[in-house]
Amino acid sequence: KNNDLLYRHLKEVLCRSKNRILKECFLVAELENRRRPPTVGTQFKNSLSSLLEILISKEPSYIRCIKPNERKEP
């Protein structure tokens, strides 16, 4: 599993820091939300799912390659 979450008590300490930059990076409003923030894996999966929904709803007549083709090979 991809658990890239910052522990809640560490986030609380960073929110109460006297350092202005840390206070701006870690907002108190984020602590009020009890839901777990989405992990990178979840964000990727959701993004891929929405892309597939868009592709399925269309009727493509060709498939375009996203990879670079510097040698101009078919």
N, C-alpha and C positions, 0 to 999 in steps of 0.2 A: 504494500500500500504506500501511497505517497502522502505522508503526513508532514506537510511543510508549515505547520501551525506554530505560532508563538504561544507559549503557555500564558494563561490568563493572569497569573500573579506577577509574572515578569512584565507583562504589558501594563499592569497597574502601576508598577514601580516606574516604568519609563514615562507614563503619563504624568506622574507627579514629580518628575525630574525638574531641577532648576535650570537645566540647559534648554535654551530656547529652541534649538534645532530638534532635540528629542521630543519636546512638547508638540511641535508642529507635525512630526512624523507619526506620533502615536496619540490619537485624539481620544478624549474621554467618551465621546459619543459612540465609539466602536465598542467600548466595554458594556454599554447598555444593551447591545444586541446579544442575546443569548445563543443565537444560532452559530454553528461553526462556519467560518468563512470557507468558500470553495477552494479546494486544493488545485494545484496546477493540472493534475490529472483530470479532475472533474471539469475544469474549464475547457481543456482540450477535447474531452469527450462531448461536451455540450456543443462546442464549436463544430466539431465533425458531424454531429447529428444534424445541426441546422444546415450545414453545407449539403448533406445528403438529401434533406427534405427539399432544398432548392433544386438540386439536380434531378430528383425524381419527378418534380412537378413540371419540368421542362421536357421538350422533345428535341434533344440535340441531334444534328445531322452529322457531326464530326466530333472527335475528341482532340482537344489541344494538349500538347505536352507542356508541362510547366517547367521541366528541367531545361537548363541551357543546352543549346545544341550548336556549339561553336564550329564544329566540323561540317555542319549543314548536311548531316546524314539523315536519311528518311527514317 
